[in-house]
Amino acid sequence: MLGLLLVGGPAGWLLGGAAGWGTWRLLRRRAVAQDPRNSTERAEEEQLPLVAELIAACLAAGAGPARAAEAVGSSVGGPLGTRLARAAVELRLGAEPALVWGRFAERPWGVDFARCMERAGAAGVPAVESVARLAVELRDSRARVAGSRARRAAVLVTGPLGLCFLPAFLVVGVVPVLLGLARALW
């Protein structure tokens, strides 16, 4: 509405619509960022590549899945470290590995990790290669997402640059040249 009053006409409607859309996006992003459940899940997802690498190293050193989860959980900390430490305690107390590791599969990022650890705990299948492969895949995925965000930021920054520097270039660079040419013609 303010855009219509200040600018008027179709340009005012366009400016008002763009301002409304931008405000809606900003408020939506803030609401998602402030949701504590999302921040915990996001923190766990960000820790998973490191945790997978550390667990693969523990498994390669000869530790079992429960011992590896205990060592990594206590050293990493954070929400995922706490979940790993809890899983290690449950496994030590005799809980079913499918049940314990199945809780990690509740999150979309933890399905493959849970499958590897469950297989290692229940059947005794060495999980070193599968967990190490998972860690590499997770790192590659994070790198692709970061690259995509960087490319998106490069595209989004061109709008403000165009809106700020193009008019300034026209006023400071082109208009004086045109005035000088117009004065020479008259």
C-alpha atoms as a printed R data frame, in Angstrom:
    type eleno elety resid chain resno      x       y       z
1   ATOM     1    CA   MET     A     1  0.000   0.000   0.000
2   ATOM     2    CA   LEU     A     2  2.865   2.335   0.839
3   ATOM     3    CA   GLY     A     3  4.400   1.674  -2.592
4   ATOM     4    CA   LEU     A     4  1.148   2.716  -4.253
5   ATOM     5    CA   LEU     A     5  0.984   5.928  -2.224
6   ATOM     6    CA   LEU     A     6  4.633   6.861  -2.732
7   ATOM     7    CA   VAL     A     7  5.105   5.852  -6.362
8   ATOM     8    CA   GLY     A     8  1.579   5.524  -7.727
9   ATOM     9    CA   GLY     A     9  0.259   3.720 -10.762
10  ATOM    10    CA   PRO     A    10  1.352   0.285 -11.933
11  ATOM    11    CA   ALA     A    11  4.889   0.781 -10.629
12  ATOM    12    CA   GLY     A    12  3.450   1.415  -7.159
13  ATOM    13    CA   TRP     A    13  1.411  -1.769  -7.312
14  ATOM    14    CA   LEU     A    14  4.489  -3.685  -8.414
15  ATOM    15    CA   LEU     A    15  6.632  -2.152  -5.683
16  ATOM    16    CA   GLY     A    16  3.989  -2.857  -3.030
17  ATOM    17    CA   GLY     A    17  3.637  -6.480  -4.166
18  ATOM    18    CA   ALA     A    18  7.401  -6.999  -4.138
19  ATOM    19    CA   ALA     A    19  7.679  -5.490  -0.648
20  ATOM    20    CA   GLY     A    20  4.854  -7.690   0.630
21  ATOM    21    CA   TRP     A    21  6.396 -10.824  -0.847
22  ATOM    22    CA   GLY     A    22  9.814  -9.950   0.603
23  ATOM    23    CA   THR     A    23  8.322  -9.353   4.050
24  ATOM    24    CA   TRP     A    24  6.461 -12.661   3.915
25  ATOM    25    CA   ARG     A    25  9.661 -14.543   2.970
26  ATOM    26    CA   LEU     A    26 11.658 -12.857   5.722
27  ATOM    27    CA   LEU     A    27  9.089 -13.678   8.387
28  ATOM    28    CA   ARG     A    28  8.780 -17.270   7.194
29  ATOM    29    CA   ARG     A    29 12.548 -17.797   7.308
30  ATOM    30    CA   ARG     A    30 12.756 -16.345  10.806
31  ATOM    31    CA   ALA     A    31  9.969 -18.615  12.029
32  ATOM    32    CA   VAL     A    32 11.709 -21.694  10.613
33  ATOM    33    CA   ALA     A    33 15.071 -20.639  12.058
34  ATOM    34    CA   GLN     A    34 13.603 -20.046  15.518
35  ATOM    35    CA   ASP     A    35 11.864 -23.430  15.738
36  ATOM    36    CA   PRO     A    36 13.967 -25.372  18.296
37  ATOM    37    CA   ARG     A    37 13.035 -28.731  16.792
38  ATOM    38    CA   ASN     A    38 14.407 -27.677  13.415
39  ATOM    39    CA   SER     A    39 17.615 -26.333  14.934
40  ATOM    40    CA   THR     A    40 18.228 -29.618  16.799
41  ATOM    41    CA   GLU     A    41 17.608 -31.696  13.693
42  ATOM    42    CA   ARG     A    42 19.794 -29.368  11.659
43  ATOM    43    CA   ALA     A    43 22.609 -29.626  14.229
44  ATOM    44    CA   GLU     A    44 22.376 -33.418  14.190
45  ATOM    45    CA   GLU     A    45 22.454 -33.483  10.406
46  ATOM    46    CA   GLU     A    46 25.495 -31.206  10.334
47  ATOM    47    CA   GLN     A    47 27.340 -33.432  12.829
48  ATOM    48    CA   LEU     A    48 26.610 -36.683  11.002
49  ATOM    49    CA   PRO     A    49 29.548 -36.612   8.509
50  ATOM    50    CA   LEU     A    50 32.059 -36.088  11.331
51  ATOM    51    CA   VAL     A    51 30.373 -38.713  13.494
52  ATOM    52    CA   ALA     A    52 30.355 -41.225  10.641
53  ATOM    53    CA   GLU     A    53 34.078 -40.673  10.039
54  ATOM    54    CA   LEU     A    54 34.904 -41.051  13.717
55  ATOM    55    CA   ILE     A    55 32.802 -44.196  14.060
56  ATOM    56    CA   ALA     A    56 34.460 -45.638  10.952
57  ATOM    57    CA   ALA     A    57 37.859 -44.941  12.538
58  ATOM    58    CA   CYS     A    58 36.782 -46.621  15.797
59  ATOM    59    CA   LEU     A    59 35.428 -49.624  13.930
60  ATOM    60    CA   ALA     A    60 38.640 -49.875  11.901
61  ATOM    61    CA   ALA     A    61 40.601 -49.864  15.157
62  ATOM    62    CA   GLY     A    62 38.646 -52.923  16.280
63  ATOM    63    CA   ALA     A    63 35.931 -51.474  18.496
64  ATOM    64    CA   GLY     A    64 32.421 -52.859  18.292
65  ATOM    65    CA   PRO     A    65 29.459 -50.672  17.309
66  ATOM    66    CA   ALA     A    66 28.433 -50.068  20.937
67  ATOM    67    CA   ARG     A    67 31.946 -49.124  22.033
68  ATOM    68    CA   ALA     A    68 32.431 -46.935  18.948
69  ATOM    69    CA   ALA     A    69 29.138 -45.155  19.606
70  ATOM    70    CA   GLU     A    70 30.104 -44.601  23.243
71  ATOM    71    CA   ALA     A    71 33.534 -43.198  22.374
72  ATOM    72    CA   VAL     A    72 32.293 -40.929  19.616
73  ATOM    73    CA   GLY     A    73 29.188 -39.827  21.516
74  ATOM    74    CA   SER     A    74 31.170 -38.775  24.563
75  ATOM    75    CA   SER     A    75 33.808 -36.951  22.520
76  ATOM    76    CA   VAL     A    76 31.583 -35.172  20.004
77  ATOM    77    CA   GLY     A    77 28.860 -33.882  22.309
78  ATOM    78    CA   GLY     A    78 25.920 -31.963  20.962
79  ATOM    79    CA   PRO     A    79 22.550 -33.486  20.136
80  ATOM    80    CA   LEU     A    80 23.920 -36.303  17.991
81  ATOM    81    CA   GLY     A    81 26.622 -37.127  20.533
82  ATOM    82    CA   THR     A    82 23.969 -37.410  23.212
83  ATOM    83    CA   ARG     A    83 21.918 -39.757  21.026
84  ATOM    84    CA   LEU     A    84 24.993 -41.896  20.348
85  ATOM    85    CA   ALA     A    85 25.892 -42.103  24.032
86  ATOM    86    CA   ARG     A    86 22.316 -43.107  24.847
87  ATOM    87    CA   ALA     A    87 22.406 -45.755  22.117
88  ATOM    88    CA   ALA     A    88 25.690 -47.117  23.515
89  ATOM    89    CA   VAL     A    89 24.200 -47.403  27.003
90  ATOM    90    CA   GLU     A    90 21.130 -49.177  25.658
91  ATOM    91    CA   LEU     A    91 23.273 -51.621  23.669
92  ATOM    92    CA   ARG     A    92 25.453 -52.293  26.696
93  ATOM    93    CA   LEU     A    93 22.337 -53.064  28.739
94  ATOM    94    CA   GLY     A    94 21.257 -55.632  26.150
95  ATOM    95    CA   ALA     A    95 18.756 -53.789  23.981
96  ATOM    96    CA   GLU     A    96 18.025 -55.093  20.504
97  ATOM    97    CA   PRO     A    97 20.384 -53.389  17.963
98  ATOM    98    CA   ALA     A    98 17.574 -53.046  15.418
99  ATOM    99    CA   LEU     A    99 15.512 -51.100  17.935
100 ATOM   100    CA   VAL     A   100 18.378 -48.911  19.134
101 ATOM   101    CA   TRP     A   101 19.731 -48.008  15.708
102 ATOM   102    CA   GLY     A   102 16.222 -47.801  14.293
103 ATOM   103    CA   ARG     A   103 15.726 -44.579  16.239
104 ATOM   104    CA   PHE     A   104 18.363 -42.978  14.037
105 ATOM   105    CA   ALA     A   105 16.341 -44.021  10.990
106 ATOM   106    CA   GLU     A   106 13.464 -41.837  12.165
107 ATOM   107    CA   ARG     A   107 15.325 -38.892  10.687
108 ATOM   108    CA   PRO     A   108 15.778 -38.833   6.901
109 ATOM   109    CA   TRP     A   109 19.533 -38.262   7.195
110 ATOM   110    CA   GLY     A   110 20.023 -41.214   9.551
111 ATOM   111    CA   VAL     A   111 18.520 -44.074   7.522
112 ATOM   112    CA   ASP     A   112 21.759 -45.248   5.915
113 ATOM   113    CA   PHE     A   113 23.740 -44.759   9.105
114 ATOM   114    CA   ALA     A   114 21.201 -46.757  11.103
115 ATOM   115    CA   ARG     A   115 21.221 -49.537   8.513
116 ATOM   116    CA   CYS     A   116 25.027 -49.847   8.630
117 ATOM   117    CA   MET     A   117 25.204 -49.846  12.417
118 ATOM   118    CA   GLU     A   118 22.251 -52.202  12.824
119 ATOM   119    CA   ARG     A   119 23.816 -54.707  10.439
120 ATOM   120    CA   ALA     A   120 27.111 -54.505  12.309
121 ATOM   121    CA   GLY     A   121 25.492 -54.916  15.717
122 ATOM   122    CA   ALA     A   122 23.054 -57.685  14.869
123 ATOM   123    CA   ALA     A   123 24.955 -59.849  12.399
124 ATOM   124    CA   GLY     A   124 28.514 -58.911  13.239
125 ATOM   125    CA   VAL     A   125 29.122 -57.732   9.690
126 ATOM   126    CA   PRO     A   126 32.080 -55.328   9.557
127 ATOM   127    CA   ALA     A   127 30.675 -51.849   9.071
128 ATOM   128    CA   VAL     A   128 33.951 -50.032   8.495
129 ATOM   129    CA   GLU     A   129 33.656 -49.799   4.721
130 ATOM   130    CA   SER     A   130 29.969 -48.945   4.643
131 ATOM   131    CA   VAL     A   131 30.249 -46.285   7.354
132 ATOM   132    CA   ALA     A   132 33.371 -44.800   5.732
133 ATOM   133    CA   ARG     A   133 31.585 -44.745   2.361
134 ATOM   134    CA   LEU     A   134 28.593 -43.086   4.023
135 ATOM   135    CA   ALA     A   135 30.866 -40.449   5.561
136 ATOM   136    CA   VAL     A   136 32.340 -39.647   2.145
137 ATOM   137    CA   GLU     A   137 28.873 -39.440   0.597
138 ATOM   138    CA   LEU     A   138 27.697 -37.125   3.369
139 ATOM   139    CA   ARG     A   139 30.724 -34.858   2.962
140 ATOM   140    CA   ASP     A   140 30.195 -34.740  -0.800
141 ATOM   141    CA   SER     A   141 26.517 -33.948  -0.310
142 ATOM   142    CA   ARG     A   142 27.349 -31.128   2.101
143 ATOM   143    CA   ALA     A   143 29.903 -29.748  -0.367
144 ATOM   144    CA   ARG     A   144 27.320 -29.811  -3.174
145 ATOM   145    CA   VAL     A   145 24.771 -28.012  -0.999
146 ATOM   146    CA   ALA     A   146 27.345 -25.399   0.005
147 ATOM   147    CA   GLY     A   147 28.330 -24.862  -3.641
148 ATOM   148    CA   SER     A   148 24.690 -24.534  -4.622
149 ATOM   149    CA   ARG     A   149 24.083 -21.968  -1.896
150 ATOM   150    CA   ALA     A   150 27.151 -20.004  -2.950
151 ATOM   151    CA   ARG     A   151 25.982 -19.940  -6.573
152 ATOM   152    CA   ARG     A   152 22.518 -18.876  -5.438
153 ATOM   153    CA   ALA     A   153 24.012 -16.065  -3.344
154 ATOM   154    CA   ALA     A   154 26.011 -14.887  -6.356
155 ATOM   155    CA   VAL     A   155 22.817 -14.689  -8.390
156 ATOM   156    CA   LEU     A   156 20.836 -12.982  -5.629
157 ATOM   157    CA   VAL     A   157 23.489 -10.325  -5.093
158 ATOM   158    CA   THR     A   158 23.159  -9.103  -8.693
159 ATOM   159    CA   GLY     A   159 19.708  -7.628  -7.981
160 ATOM   160    CA   PRO     A   160 20.799  -5.099  -5.357
161 ATOM   161    CA   LEU     A   161 23.953  -4.361  -7.300
162 ATOM   162    CA   GLY     A   162 21.949  -3.653 -10.413
163 ATOM   163    CA   LEU     A   163 19.415  -1.559  -8.544
164 ATOM   164    CA   CYS     A   164 22.069   0.513  -6.763
165 ATOM   165    CA   PHE     A   165 25.027   0.784  -9.113
166 ATOM   166    CA   LEU     A   166 23.309   0.987 -12.489
167 ATOM   167    CA   PRO     A   167 21.392   4.187 -11.668
168 ATOM   168    CA   ALA     A   168 24.515   5.653 -10.076
169 ATOM   169    CA   PHE     A   169 26.552   4.776 -13.164
170 ATOM   170    CA   LEU     A   170 23.947   6.391 -15.396
171 ATOM   171    CA   VAL     A   171 23.790   9.565 -13.295
172 ATOM   172    CA   VAL     A   172 27.540   9.921 -12.779
173 ATOM   173    CA   GLY     A   173 28.899   8.457 -16.007
174 ATOM   174    CA   VAL     A   174 26.395   8.628 -18.847
175 ATOM   175    CA   VAL     A   175 24.328  11.759 -18.104
176 ATOM   176    CA   PRO     A   176 27.362  14.140 -18.038
177 ATOM   177    CA   VAL     A   177 28.551  12.751 -21.371
178 ATOM   178    CA   LEU     A   178 25.100  13.194 -22.905
179 ATOM   179    CA   LEU     A   179 24.860  16.754 -21.504
180 ATOM   180    CA   GLY     A   180 28.263  17.560 -22.922
181 ATOM   181    CA   LEU     A   181 27.255  16.221 -26.332
182 ATOM   182    CA   ALA     A   182 23.958  18.094 -26.207
183 ATOM   183    CA   ARG     A   183 25.739  21.346 -25.327
184 ATOM   184    CA   ALA     A   184 28.138  20.842 -28.243
185 ATOM   185    CA   LEU     A   185 25.213  20.360 -30.650
186 ATOM   186    CA   TRP     A   186 23.394  23.556 -29.556
